[in-house]
Amino acid sequence: MPSPTDIFVPAPHSAGWETIAPAEAGFDAGRLSATIAFAQENESPWPRSLYYPDGSYVGNVEWNERGPWTEIVGPVRERGGPAGLILKGGRIVAEWGDTARTDMTFSIAKSYLSVLAGIAFDDGLIGDVEEPVCKSVDDPIFAGPHNGKITWRHLLQQSSEWQGELFGKSDQVDHNRQIGPGADNSRKGQRRELNAPGSFYEYNDVRVNVLGYALLQRFRRPLPQVLRERIMDPIGASQDWQWQGYSSSFVEIDGREVQSVPGGGHWGGGLFIGARDHARFGLLIGRKGEWNGRQLVSREWIARSLSPSPTLANYGYLWWLAARPGLPPSSFSALGAGSNVIWVEPERDIVAVLRWIAGAATEGFIDRLLAAQA
């Protein structure tokens, strides 16, 4: 990590973005070119429309979703082709595809929720992550002997075991869910016995949406508005991104109708954003929440976010941590289906953003990127 006086900060979106030659950035130009070609050649198998010819939404097919909770209740937008960029020291060393296109980004939105939770923590809206959410969010969804024990940390580490229905979707929809290469979702949606909050990890989009709803209750205003004011505008992001909720996720806040936003595009909606904006966001987190001399998110929160969870060692507060040999221990990722990736290596000040790469090829891209360093 460079010293603070050496840190380059990209100019705001409208002012352009400085580039750097691969050799000057410490990369072998030929190997880096081959790495980019690998990303372009391994496009996601998902249809561009995000619907298969029989009308099935890709998410329902991808996760073997069936039964009463399959309805798509948020907007869906046709995706673009493979795209991405690589930053070294904040400068663009490589770029391909349409990196400004505001495509759906699926579960990368979870990592944005993590940062919003950090802002709530820094502002005192969350006093203690170990405190039950019901202490500061007076709502029936956090009532009772089970849900009443759920803490903010449980929600952030996906170990809450929250039970119930939110915006027409039951937590049961993601019972027995698996993710990643080789995932077996043959039993997904089959009800299982719940464990004590904080004792069991499960990737569950309804429970992440519960976190988004809880944060909305604390901020008392739309989360996309908070994100724009506190993070995206200060880091010079474009004005093009949007965070869309469900037709069923409007709630009343202080007499106003406000839409709660989800942590992905499981049922449509979520974060619609370009790769360049993702890269700025990844750069902010890699630099421990600081941008151009301003601490936008506390270093304490970033450290907590990137610390292993007790129920899954390669998971933090909605961020994925280095999980296999050969990866720099400090590296971490925001991951979304499709596949969409923000990969950050803070020690080398590298950020890579991938849009629409085949999931099985993601690790191959990272390995090639690391090998391309001269």
Phi, psi and omega in degrees: 000126181292161177291155183307326182286342181263356188285124176271136178242124179301145176293160177305159187315311186288348185262004181087176185222124183293141178251169179215141180291145181308314182297320180293330179274000178090024179245150169282119187299320180294316180293323179293319177299319178293325178296317179294318178300322178299317179296319181290326183280344183247061180291148174309140176284354181296140176297148183299327181285345187070013173231138176280164183306332179277005178092002181282134176288141185303323181297318180296324179284314183303319185254014178053048184268131180209169179099204192280356188242026185270351185299134176276117187244002176237166180294148177233134182236136177306138183271162173269193180268185180303138180205161177171176176204159179234130176252142170229119182061028179087349179263152180279120178259340178201149181203141179211153180073190181269095185276357177262346185298131183268079178273163169301152184227002175052228194285000169301333178302334180299320181290331173291322175299322179301318180291322176297322175297324177295321176296318177298321178295312181297328181276356182083007177285334168245110184282326185204124181294341179273359180277138175304138182301328182298342179292331182240351176237102182275092185210143181302336182289347177247024181262163174097169185292338179264296183296335180290347179266355185286129180259170176298321179297320178303315179296319183289334180259008180056041176236020188288328186058027178305141182236132177150199180229135179225127179055035176083006179241130180270148175302335182297336184302330180249016171298140178064024180281141173238153178227163178092174180304135179078011181299136178250104181253028180295335180253007181301134179091351176279127184298138176233165176290137181276152176260172178294141178307133179091358185252354188212128178271134170209132179284108190221111186290330178296319181291328174293321176296330174297320176299314179302318179295319179296320178295321176301319179296327179281316181286330181066022174204164187303134180298322177300327178294316178297315181299318181296314184290320189266336185235300193291317176294315178299330179270007175077025179292165178289172174265007190275336185290153178220152173237110187257140176259202181258159173297339183260004189253023174276133180228163179266125177235112178051045177082001180245148176273121183232141179268125173281138185253148184271169178266030179169189180248028184308317178239036185086176180072201182095201186269121175255116193202158178265163182296324180295321177293320175303319183295320177298317180297314178298321179296320178300314182289322178298333178261027172060038173083006182256139178219117176053043178086356179253134177270096184283327174226139186296147176300326178300316182293318179300317179298317177297317184298328185256022176260143183300142176277150179293338182260351176201110191294335181258028179226135177251226174271080179064026171236145175267135182256164179305130190230004183214160179300147178095344178269140174303131184302333183275354184286154180205167186217153161252129187234139176224149181302152171127321000251148178238135190218135161244114180247130186234132174236092189294330182296325179260001180056048179248137172229132174234133177242131179238133173241127170062049171260146176301135185305320182291344182266352184300312180297323178297323177295313181297318179298318179293323178296316179295322180287341181282350179288123185290000000 
